[in-house]
Amino acid sequence: MAKRRILLVEDEQDIADLVALHLKDLCDEVVVASDGHEGMRQATTQDWALIILDLRLPGPDGLEICRAVRRERAYQPNLMLTSKSVSYTHLTLP
């Protein structure tokens, strides 16, 4: 059986620790990337059961990472995690 791996891209350490703690009960491995550059590298070079992206990150933001992943893979579940108030009209993807 394939390992269920989740990538969490979150720059606020307290939030990343809390989310990762809860996710570890649901999957085999949680990898945390603490900025957009590391998140982009991890997201585009490995396979993930789920990628959780903060919208506001140092370096590439969550939408940039999501767009890059969508260009490379036909199917990749992504979940946006943010405290920012967002209009869905701004979340257009290619």
Phi, psi and omega in degrees: 000136181290145176290140174267111183244136178240135174257125176248118179251103186211128184270343177271112188303317181298318179293316180300316180297316182294313180296315180298320179303314181287325180292330182297339175284343187252346185217176182278329184207137173240124177250129180252128172250132189261004174206171184294327180294313178293320178299317179298314180299312181294315185295325186265352182247355182225164177265140183226143172290328181202142172242124177253122187240130168283142178287319182261113182222152168292135184085210178302137179274178183301323179293321178297317179296315179301315179299318180296318179295317180297328177292330186264334184231139178290326183222121175208111177295130178231146177228128178269131179241119183201154173259359181282139173281123188233140171270133182297340179292342179271357184258039180286134179243155180295000000 
